[in-house]
Amino acid sequence: MDLHNVHIKCIKQANEEDRLAIFVGSGISKSSDTDYMSLPLWSDLINEIKSDLAITEDVDYLKLAQLHYLEFGEQRQNQTLKKYFPENIEPSSLHSTILKVNPRVIITTNWDCIIEKAIEKEGYLYETICTDKDLVKSTSQNKLIKIHGDFKNHNIVFKEDDYLNYSRNFPLIENYIKSIFSTHTVLFLGYSYNDINLKHIMKWIQSHSSSVPPMYLVNFNSNMPQESYLKNYGVTTLVLDKDKYPIDEITKLEERSALIQSFLNNIIVNDLNIYEDNEGGVISYIYDRLKHLKQQNSIGHNQIKKAITNCGFYYDDDGLSILHLYNKKGYSTIDYNDSGRLINEKFIDILKRISDLKEDEKKDYFHRNYKLSEIFSILTLADIKGVALSESNYFVNEKIISLQSIELKNRSFISFDTYKNKCNDLIKILLSESYEHYKNDNYKLAIKKNSELILTCRRHRIYSILLIALFNKNSLLWKMKNSYETRGDNDFKNEPEIKLQDEFFKFPSIEIKNNQVLYDFLSLHSVYQEANECTRKLFSLVKTVNNIKKGGFSFNNNVEKPTSTHMNLLMFALKNHIMIDIYTPYIEIMRDFVRISILRQSIKDVVKLNQYEIYSAINFFSSEELKSELSVFCEKDNNEKIDLSITDECTEWIVSTVLPNLTERLIQDKRIYDTYKKKFENCVRILAMLNLKDEYITKIMDIFSSLISSSSTTIGTYEAINEFLYYQLDLFKREIKADILISILNTLIDKIISQKAHGWDQHALQHDSISNLYYCIKVTKSEYNDKKRIKKLLSELQTYSVEEQRKFTKSLIYSIFNISDSNIRKEIETFIRNLISQPKTKDIDDWEFELWCVAVEFKNFEPEMVTSLDEYLEQYRDGKIFSSELYSLKKLIKFLIDNKEIHELEKIDQELSDLIEKHKSRTNYSII
């Protein structure tokens, strides 16, 4: 790379890292000259002072100023100086350009107020420092320091005594300026080789540390002796000319000022001139735009677009993306830039040449050009499988072997298993450990690890991970304050939330620029945008699908974009351990991607879901929402039945990894509000819709058995298992082996016998939440014959209250009765008849049980029951009291009338209808 361009790159980098200081000399003020008003040359001022003193020979400028002061006094000297610096002179475009560079510090030796006017006019945030007191009070990082004072503060530095006493008059400013030389790259503008102020600054540099950042003087003529003199002080001269810095489009400035403005414009923009015009320069440019993203475990598509600019993506039918670098004739975009598009064209030409090489030549090229290899490594972090060479051809990213290889690698993040960090990077270890504690709801430990992570990131200046850690702290604090288990914990009760925006804008400007897309994601700005896009997509898809079903057609060349975007956003959050899954807009877009996938495929006979859609369905939907979405696969009564399908590899993964992991976590988690219960139910409901192999059914039933034998069962888990059994039989005519089903039944029976059945178990058994288990056994035409086990069960139930015995009899016991051999039937019949003979109070439970016994023919109907029932209903006729159990009583009576033809109950049936209707018609009646 050209040496001049190396220096320009150094200045650019310093500015991006907020380490650039610009010294502004009198030559910059001269750019404000007009036809009617101009600032003096230093020689004009010296000539007038010499004339006042009647001196003709050459005298040192500072001594001359001192003699003038001694002869005429301070007031006369100030009057002489002021007339050369009119207050009404306006800033030039060069002053505006200096501010656009936005250096951290602007230091000027000028007495005028032109820069202050430019700051006020352009609205930049700089604090003006003219005295030590100003410096003490300063709070802004951006400063304009007038090291030679100004007329307003009556502290100008001009005569010899002012320079000699500078350390005593401005001790804080002097030390601050010296510290700038130690920490900042310095750029001198508007100084000549012989500038008296530059010479005094050189003395400061000479007395300071020998190890300082680069310093540069901008000049217009090469002068080797002067340049060597400055080089001795660590100052490099940059000679500007019109060939490097064209000034044709800069008007109203004389040539030197225009050259400086053109030079500064080159600092501001991402100009390609600092890179060599060859393959190495082009590759370096692309690499430099992307290299900051290497800190992350996963990269978002928007981060790639923001970093490179002037690019987009193609989406292949496997859901993976291909980077599309726009050329000059390509799409018109907001970030359109000729230079950027030119480099894109050159980069594509390089890839075309490489693609024509033989394999060994290609490997050798990548080996020699490590930056090109790094570019594709970075693209791999965004799952980008290539770079488009044309509309139909792309350069393959050989670091991505196949979609299957990516899926296999990503499964460790979506299998609900403990993440195993295999790297030795302390920052990544802390990040993953904090996230694991978060997933397991160990919020105190998560906050502790996250606090360590924040300190480590600050120490090592890893800003992207720091931003994630700050965001995660807010997520953890929210969890701590709102989780049932921790909301009474006072340790973090008064912990303030991180103001992410304030923290972000404290970053160096280059880090703000590099991490803007990440910040937009963490602040949920881009998440809301994506949520709106998903909503629009869903509405559009509904219209498209309806149109196609009516015989129309549709064309969409970005049909795979939602699939690719979903995969990228999901893995971006998971791999970078971002705790964003508690925020509604993120949850909604994850749900919407699943809905979009189902809806766009609903015009086919089969809907195929990938592993990311399966994970999102399990993790982000409530049980009821997922049941609703899956209902499309349960409809059999029309000609548009749709089947759900996933690949064999994905099915194997769910059955052998995901479901066991969820079950294990569910069993191990003993908290009141278990986060894995819903996930288990959703996983089982998805499996219920798949036409599974026998080997998978066997594995799944074994998992069910292990869960049922634990104390972690709930109504929801029983209902999910019940639905699985129903849909496997109903949709696929799947006859599950009798021994597997009976094994689960025995597990339930043993749970009661051993007195390990908790409240949810009993409720599920009493309210038919596992009723399809008995039905599936009956379909196999097998008979249950474990008489010994049943006798133990009936014996245990006899220790229960009569009311509980009745509930179990109407559900579990009668269901077993229907699938058992004659020996067990006799045992159960004896148990039920003994229960019938128990004393009765004739309340509604008694009536329900008696009528149920009639319905299942364990007892004959007795006509006097009608009279007794009529008397029992008297208490409800005035409408003052009501029991919801009258609904179930009516349902039972209706069954006896319709199916057993017991018409004597018709009057009671009508009476119950009247009572229920009367209750509903009350003014304060409501149904929730």
PEPEFEN-V254924 format. One record per residue. PHI is phi as a letter, one per 40 degrees, with the letter a starting at -180 (999 if undefined). Layout:
phi->[PHI PHI]
This chain:
phi->[999 d d d c c c c c c c d c c c c c f b b b b c b b c c c c c c c c b c b a a c c c d c c c c c c c c c d c f b b c c b d d c c c c c c c c c c b g c c c c c c c c c c c b c c c c b c c c c c c c d c c d f c c b b b b c c c c b c c d c c c c c c g c b b c c b b b c c d c c c c b c c c b b b c c b g a c c c f b c b a c c c c c c c c c c c b c c c c c c c c c c c c b b c b b c b g b c d c c c c c c c c c c c c c c b c c b b c c b b b c a b b c a d d c c c c c c c c g b c c b c c a c c c b c b d c c b g b c d c c c c c c c c c d c c c c c c c c c b c c a d c c c c c c c c c c b c c c c c c c a b c d c c c c c c c g f a a b c b c c c g c b b c b c c c c c c d c b c c d a d c c c c c d c c c c c c c c c c c c c c d c c c c c c c c c b c c c c c d c c c c c c b f c c i b c c a c b a a c c c c c b c a d c c c d c c c c c c b b f b c c b c b c b c d c c c c c c c c c c c c c c g c c c c c c c c c c c c c c c c c c c f c c c c d c c c c c c c c c c c c c c c b c d c b c c c c d b d b c c c c c d c c c c c c c d d c c c c c b c c c c d c c c g c c c c c c c c c c c c c c c c c d c c c c c c c c h c a a b a c b c c d d c c c d d c c c c d c c c c f c c b c b c d c c d c c c c c c c c c c c c c c c c b c b b b b c c c c c d c c c c b c c d c c c d c c c c c c b c b c b c b c b b c a b c c c c c d c c c c b c c c c c c c c c c c c b c c b c c c c c c c c c c c c c c c c b c c c d c c d c c c c c c d c c c c c c b b c b d c c c c c c c c d c c c c c c c b f c c c d c c c c c c c c c c c c c c c d c g b c c d c c c c c c c b f c b c c c c c c c c c c g c b c b c c c c c c c c c c c c c c c c d c c c c c c c c b c c c c c d c b b c c c c d c c c c c c c c c c c c c d b b g c c c c c d c c c c c c c c g c a c c b d c c c c c c c c c c d c c c c g c b a b c c c c c c c c c c d c c c c b b f c c c c c c c c c c c d c c c c c c c c c c c c a b b]
